[in-house]
Amino acid sequence: MPPTAPDPAAPGHVVLLGDSIFDNGAYVGGAPDVVRQLRASLPAGWRATLLAVDGAVIDSVARQLKALPADASLLVVSAGGNDALGEAWLLEQRAASVGEAVMRLADAQERFAQRYCAMVETVLKHRVPAALCTIYDASFPLPEGRMIAAALSLFNDQITRSAFSHGLPLIDLRLICSERADYANPIEPSERGGAKIAAAIAKLATAPESGSRVIAG
């Protein structure tokens, strides 16, 4: 369900679901984490709740939803990075041909897709406007970083398909966290990266449009 136009007389309540992309407090050295930055970015009267948990996987979102506030007006999901990390062992495997390697990655993509599609269906059952986030490319040194970004595109393909097939907004973290300073380490957002993420969420929450669209900053 895509977000509907907000009622100016009724401030909203944004709920963050997923993993350490939102629950990044342990990585910013006491600086504001994403949810604190989001609260500062939202208009007066708005609320933001963090249900995302560092280390969570796609299947964790269903458990997080059990604590969903009754007045939630927008759910934002950033999940799948840890599931993709769990498939990283494939990058170290030998293959007889490029085709064989691609098929192994295709199998991993299919496993991811099954879990991600089920998660999105669970989110939508709550009948609260929702948005999805891509997995960002992370900040690994070259040439490893190129290989990882290429592999992640297989999983991001499923995320974008899920967003567009359900008419949900998509926050493209690959375009938002595009500089090394956006990362506290290769896979966690820094204070600066968190500020960019929070700004994108606030932009979506306070000025939603009907139908699918991509938020890239």
C-alpha positions, 0 to 999 in steps of 0.5 A: 500500500503506497502512502497517501497524502498526509493530513497536516492536522494529524502528524504522522508516526514513522516506524523503522523496520529491519537491520543496522541500517536504521539501528546504527547507534553502536557504530556512530560513537555517541553521535545521533543514530538514524532514528534520532536524526529522523526525529530531528528532520520531521515536523513538530508533532511527528514521531519516529519509532525504531523497531529495527535491530542490528543483525536482523535478517529478512525473517526478523521483520515479522517479529518486529511487527508484533510491536507495531504502534497502533498509530503508525502512519508509515513503515520503512523497511531496510532488510536483506543486507545480512541475508546477502552477507550470508551468501557471501561464501559463494564468492569464494567458490570455484566454478568450471565456467562463468555460466556455472557461477551465474547459476549459483548466484541465481539460486541465491537470488531465488532463496532471497526472493522467496524470503523477501516476498513473504516479508513484504506480504506480511508488512502489507497485511498491516494495511499501513503505508510502507516503503522499501529500501535497497541494500547499499553498495557498502564501502569495501576497497577495490577491487573487492568493492566492485565484485560485492556491488555486482553481486548485491545487484542480484538481491536489489533486483528483487527489492525493486521488483517487490516495490514496483509490483506492489506500488510502494515507494523505494528509497535507493540507499545506493544513491543516497550513501554514495561516498566513503564518509557515509560509512562508519565501517564497510557495512554500517552507516556513519553519522553523515550517512545516517543523516542522509538516510533520515532526510530521505525518509522525512522527505517521503513521509511528509510529502508522499505522492501516489504510486511507485517512486524512487527516493534518491536523496 
